[in-house]
Amino acid sequence: MSSATMSVRLEPEVKKSLEQLCSEMGMPVSTALNVCAKAMIRSWGFPFAVKGDIPNEETAQSMRDTLEGKNLSRTFDSVDEMWEDLNA
């Protein structure tokens, strides 16, 4: 089977981790990338969920505060009460 060469730029730590993982799985990186490419072609997209990064500490703290009802500017007992306040 013939093959084509492709050059890919990766961050050094990503390359090292990928090489280590593939080695532990008993395959070269090129085989792993071929598997991923074929899965993408079959599904016509990523074969896994693509999600954003975890929130930074400031956002995470704001989320915890909201869940705990802390440090909120206002609270409302109903949606109507909230809209009334917003339209005032």
NORWO-V934991 format. One line per field, one symbol per residue. ss: DSSP state (2 for helix, 1 for strand, 0 for the rest). phi: phi as a letter, one per 40 degrees, with the letter a starting at -180 (. if undefined). burial: I if it has 24 or more other C-alpha atoms within 12 Angstrom, else O. Layout:
BEGIN
ss->???
phi->???
burial->???
END
This chain:
BEGIN
ss->0000000000022222222222220000222222222222222000000000000022222222222200000000002222222220
phi->.cbbcbbbcbcdccdccccccccccgacdccccccccccccccficcacbbcccccccccccccdcccgbfccabbcacdcccdcccc
burial->OOOOOOOOOOOOOOOOOOOOOOOOOOOOOOOOOOOOOOOOOOOOOOOOOOOOOOOOOOOOOOOOOOOOOOOOOOOOOOOOOOOOOOOO
END
